[in-house]
Structure formats: structure tokens, C-alpha cells
């Protein structure tokens, strides 16, 4: 009996020893199931594969290509780590907002087009509205003719989803047409502005209620760019500017609102010349300096507070707009890094 007990203890000790040793054998650096999460750091760079003549090379394209960065504006010469841009883009509380400019209105949505597309489809399906034409590459859905209550004639609607000005945002436009006269093509403006507004409001409310829970349409995501229509670039002389893919009327209105949100006071404006005359206020006295304090030091030492600036809109050859921000006082020189920080601040508030 004692021999059996001694043998059992030896067997248990051997099993424990084997188990502890097996940890290194199975999971250690040289184990069978070693951690491979850091292997990519030791991966060698290999030469591109040369495809023989007459063979197709489509399958050898980059699977995850890195897109170009539109705001990578740095000074020439010795490199200096740039200050981070302030987190102002998309800082509004509302996920969906109705925007108006003249006779035009649209819904600004804080989601990428690939997320908005299935929500619009879901809204039309739940409302029992038939969709007779879909063009994901153009972001367009067209409904069948509808008989609306208290309407004198049938109507149809076209929904268009565009990329927003800021990255990861969308714009939803609605166009309405009455079933009268020539209906072979769509009008430039809605025949009934009231019906357009009602449809837009209903769609915006539906998207707001389902924000964050919607699926993603990969077709629409690939067809409609979510990269935004705004970037920070440099001209031929090396001066940084904001490139904005908007028509003048909307760019002018958007810039005015963005400047007021960016701690500038608009003292005068000349719309015919596309110029805003500004005074830089800096952060409010009852607010913490935040990124200003980190950039320039204490809140008692902000440069350019009280200085006069101009923000000018200049049309580019591609019909885009260029926004330049300059000091009015020629005796002071705005450092390039500081100009980029101020431009980034304005850029993040344009929608």
C-alpha cells in the first residue's frame, strides 16, 4: 500500500513537471503555438512580382492600398513634428441637420455614404414606396409615381447621396416632380417645394433615429467617396491654403460660419472680391486655452490675438475654391506652422 502511494506521488510530480515544461514547449518563443503577433516587424521587403508578357496582373494589386493624405503640409528644410489639428470637425451634437442656402436644402449626416445608403433604402421599404431605379455609382434612388393625400396630382422623388465636405460625412438631397407635362426628364428644382421639404424632413428623422445601428453598403461605400471635399494644400509659391470643392455661393456662406466658430470676429466683408476682414479673438476669457495653450504657451501669451487677418476665396481652374488666410499688417509675419494651425482650425469648421 505504501509502495502504491509513493508511486502515485512520483507520477503526480512527473505530470506537474511535464505540464510546466510543456508550457514552454507549446507556447514559448520556440513553442509550437508561439505568439506570432509581432512577426510582421521582422518581415523582409521583397521585390515586386514581374508578370510575364501576356499574363493578367489584376490579382496582384495592393489589397489594402494607403490613400494619399490631403493635409500633409509640412515646411521644407529641417523637419519639425507638427502640432495636432484641433478636434473640431463633426463636433456638433446632432447626427443629422437640415442645411439651407437660398432655395436649396439638404440633410447633413455625420455618417459615411455607405452607411446612409441602406438607411434610405430601409426608409422607402418601410413606407411602402417602390424604387424603380437605383444607381449606386451616382448615389441616386428614384421612386415610382405616388398618390399623396390632398395632392392634386401624382408625384415621384429622387434621392441623391453625396459625400460631405468633411471626411466621413454625407449629404442627402431630395428632388420632387409632379406628373404633369413632360416627365421624360427630371426638373432642376422641385415642382412642389412643400413635398420636397416634407420628404427630406421624414428621411432625416428616420436616419437620426437609426444612427449608429445601420448596416454598411459596400457597393455604395466603394462608389461614393467618403474622403470629403476639403484638404489643406500648398500653391506653387509654397503658401498653404484650403482647397474646397464647393461652388462660390456655398463656399462663401460656409466660410463665414466657420470663421465665427474658429475664434475670429468678422469686421467687414466684400463678397464681390471674396474677402472676409477679420480680427483674431483667441479663446474666450472664461474658457481654458486647450490646444492654443499647448501650441503657444500660457493663455496670457497667445500671439496674434487682436491682430487683423483676411480670408480670401479664389476660384481655381478646376472650379474648386482656394481659401487663403493672411495677416493684414505687413510688419508682422505669420509663421508657416502657425498659419497651418489656423487654417486647420477653419478647415475643421467648414461644412
Phi, psi and omega in degrees: 000318180293324179297319180295318180297317178297318180296322180295320179296318179296321180295320178295317178297320179294322180294318178296318178298317180295321180295316180293319178293326181294335178300316178289326181291324184268317191242359181287186181298328178254015183282170181293325182245050182292161178287119183254011186292339182258007184295331183298335180291337180258005182290129180284153176276128184249153179290149178300148179284128177269119180275129179300151178303140180089353180260150180277143183242009183301323184287353181259013179287163178299131178284319180236074181294145179270117182289155177292148179266120185283344185247021182276065180261114179232156183286147175289168179089212182296131185283137175231132181301121183287151175291146179291147177288148179294145181275083182244335183294133179066027184275002180291152180286328185276133177283334180227130180224141175273125179251144180225140175213106184065233179271359183261141176219151179202165177258125175266122188240131181276049177216155179290155180305326179295338176271328182285323183307305180295335178289323176293318177299318180295319179299313181295321180293317181291334178274357180072028181261123181284136175256123184254347178213133179227130177226093184294327181296330177260356181070036188242137169231136179237134182269166172283173178291136183240143173259107183264147180298136179063015177263140184288334182212166180293158180224157171224161186228147173240125176256131179235126179253120178246159170294144179280175178295312179275153179301137177076016177241164182224158173236131181247120180247144179237134177236131182246146179220135175277151178274077182207138178070218182279113180246018179289336179225162181275145177285165178286331177228158182296143176289328181232102183296329179295317178292321176300314182295320180295318179294318180296318179296319180294317179296316181297319179294320179296316180293321179297321181291331183254014182298135178089348182244006186274148174287176180245131174271112181292329179296311180292326180296321179282328184280322183254115182296139176253016185282352180087168183241032183216141180204158176259123185225182177234144176273186185295336179271358179091005180275129179287149177206165176263124175265126187230118182272070178220152173293162188302313185303314182285322178298321180296314180293318181294321180294319179300315178293320182294322180296320180293330178279349187252028175068029172248146172254127179276112181269334179196167178208150177227095186293325181297328178264353181069039185236132168256134175259128193230161168230127183279120183268331186074184180294149180298153184297330183266011180244155175287152184295331179059229183292335175299314183296321180290327182284315191244358178109213184290161183288356175266001188229034177286122176286156174071003173294126184089353180283155181263137180231166166234142171242116186245139175259123179234131181284137180261169182297333182271013183072003171280170179248143175250130180250118177251141178239117185227151172285137177284325183283113183290344182284334178263143178244122179281119179298147186297319179296322178290324177297319180295321179298314180294321177296320178297324178296314178294317181303318183291344181258003180270131174218000000 
